[in-house]
């Protein structure tokens, strides 16, 4: 199926977002926001490791080969809000502030669609790691097991270091 066929089949409109997943791994998810068609070619924008950019034909071709679309997230708003969301996305072109923890493709997609730069993937991973570290530490405290206490402390310190490094980037 071509990209144009996909757009027609899913009735994509400007400011709708697509979720892409590597079929072999199932994770991580990548997101791109559909901008519409210009000069007969569909345009998508995303925050990728090179920064926020309209995906070139080559980059789109690479994404289509490597990933499968698993979900279409519709923009919830009227025509004017949709145009404003597209403008909001376009205003950030060239921004080179990609950060896996604080400003990834999901943060950008959510910011364009609803004004909130959040990532459920990052929150879920962070919560899982913090909960695991805290549980192991508490298990060590309750059972007076120094190994568990040390392991839990190490996990929590690593999480803290990752957050500090991500802030510094």
C-alpha positions in Angstrom: 0.0 0.0 0.0 1.3 3.4 -0.9 1.4 6.3 1.6 -1.3 8.1 -0.4 -3.5 5.0 -0.3 -2.9 4.8 3.5 -3.9 8.4 3.9 -7.1 8.0 1.9 -8.0 4.6 3.5 -7.6 6.1 7.0 -9.2 9.5 6.0 -6.2 11.4 7.6 -6.7 15.1 8.0 -4.1 17.7 8.9 -3.0 17.4 12.6 -3.9 13.7 12.9 -1.1 11.6 14.2 0.1 8.2 13.3 1.7 5.7 15.8 4.5 3.6 14.3 6.0 0.5 15.8 8.8 -1.8 14.7 7.0 -5.1 14.0 9.9 -7.2 15.3 10.3 -5.4 18.7 6.9 -3.9 19.3 8.7 -1.0 21.0 9.5 1.8 21.0 6.6 3.6 19.4 7.3 6.5 17.1 4.9 9.3 16.2 4.5 11.6 13.3 1.8 14.3 12.7 0.2 14.5 9.3 0.4 18.1 7.9 -1.6 17.5 4.7 -0.5 17.3 1.1 1.7 19.8 -0.7 2.5 19.6 -4.4 0.8 16.2 -4.5 3.0 14.7 -1.8 1.9 13.9 1.8 3.8 15.7 4.5 4.5 14.5 8.0 6.4 16.3 10.8 8.1 14.6 13.7 10.6 15.1 16.4 13.4 12.7 15.6 17.0 12.5 16.7 17.9 15.2 14.2 15.3 17.5 15.7 11.8 18.6 14.6 11.4 18.5 10.9 9.1 17.7 8.0 10.1 14.2 7.1 11.7 14.0 3.6 10.6 11.5 1.1 13.6 9.4 1.9 12.9 9.5 5.6 9.2 8.7 5.1 10.3 5.8 2.8 12.6 4.5 5.6 9.9 4.8 8.2 7.4 2.9 6.0 9.9 0.1 5.4 11.0 -0.2 9.1 7.7 0.5 10.9 4.0 -0.4 10.8 1.3 2.0 11.6 -0.5 0.7 14.6 -2.8 3.5 15.5 -4.2 6.8 14.1 -4.8 9.4 16.7 -7.4 11.9 15.5 -7.1 15.6 16.3 -10.1 16.5 18.5 -11.0 20.0 17.5 -12.7 22.2 14.9 -11.3 23.4 11.6 -9.6 26.5 13.2 -8.1 24.5 16.1 -6.8 22.0 13.6 -5.1 24.8 11.5 -3.7 26.2 14.8 -2.3 22.8 15.7 -0.5 22.5 12.3 0.9 26.0 12.7 2.1 25.1 16.2 3.9 22.1 14.7 5.4 24.1 11.9 6.6 26.9 14.2 9.0 24.3 15.9 10.7 23.2 12.7 14.4 23.2 13.1 14.3 22.9 16.9 17.2 20.6 17.8 16.1 19.8 21.3 15.4 16.1 21.0 15.7 14.4 24.3 14.6 10.8 24.8 13.3 11.5 28.3 12.0 15.0 28.1 11.3 15.9 24.5 10.9 12.9 22.2 8.5 12.2 19.4 5.6 11.4 21.7 6.1 14.6 23.7 6.0 16.6 20.4 2.9 14.7 19.1 1.0 15.3 22.3 2.0 19.0 22.4 0.8 19.5 18.8 -2.5 17.6 19.4 -3.4 18.9 22.8 -0.9 21.4 24.0 0.7 19.1 26.6 4.2 17.8 26.0 4.0 14.5 27.8 5.1 11.0 27.0 3.2 8.0 28.4 6.0 5.7 27.4 8.6 7.6 29.4 6.3 7.9 32.4 5.5 4.2 32.3 9.1 3.2 32.1 10.2 5.7 34.8 7.4 4.6 37.1 8.2 1.0 36.6 11.9 1.5 37.3 11.2 3.6 40.4 8.6 1.2 41.8 11.0 -1.8 41.2 13.9 0.0 42.9 11.8 1.2 45.8 10.2 -2.3 46.3 13.6 -4.0 46.3 14.9 -1.5 48.8 11.9 -1.8 51.1 12.1 -5.6 50.9 15.7 -5.2 52.0 14.7 -3.0 54.9 11.8 -5.3 56.0 13.9 -8.5 55.7 17.1 -6.8 56.9 18.8 -8.0 53.7 21.7 -5.7 52.8 21.9 -7.1 49.3 18.3 -6.0 48.5 18.8 -2.6 50.1 22.0 -2.1 48.1 20.3 -3.3 44.8 17.3 -1.1 45.4 19.5 1.9 46.2 21.6 1.3 43.0 18.4 1.2 40.8 17.1 4.4 42.3 20.5 6.1 41.9 20.7 5.0 38.3 17.2 6.4 37.7 18.2 9.7 39.3 21.4 9.9 37.2 19.4 9.2 34.0 17.0 12.0 34.9 19.9 14.5 35.7 21.7 13.6 32.4 18.5 14.0 30.5 17.9 17.4 32.0 21.4 18.5 31.1 21.0 17.5 27.4 
